[in-house]
């Protein structure tokens, strides 16, 4: 009986470990989770993956811009510290999903994708929380 309980416990533990891992290698987060991460982490980078023109028309404070649609995106992200935490955002969440996947494939350990989040809502939440 003990053998079965031990076996069951090991299998259950393994299944819980697998289910807690992200299928994509990165975590999709909402604005609330992003703000929480930003308030707690000292190792966090906001990565805006929109075009330079979009970035120049307005961006999140203290963010960096690397255009995911540019052919040199991978070479540029590989210059970044792969041990830092990255919140990746774009206008609507489509390009940030692509960028997050590329980052994970290139060895980034902590990537958070603002999926299905309107850029304006994110920036407004940032500015509201800074006051």
Secondary structure as UniProt FT lines:
FT   HELIX           2..20
FT   STRAND          27..29
FT   HELIX           31..40
FT   STRAND          44..48
FT   HELIX           52..56
FT   TURN            61..62
FT   STRAND          63..65
FT   TURN            68..69
FT   TURN            71..72
FT   HELIX           73..77
FT   TURN            78..79
FT   TURN            82..83
FT   STRAND          85..89
FT   HELIX           94..105
FT   TURN            106..107
FT   STRAND          110..114
FT   TURN            115..116
FT   HELIX           119..130
//
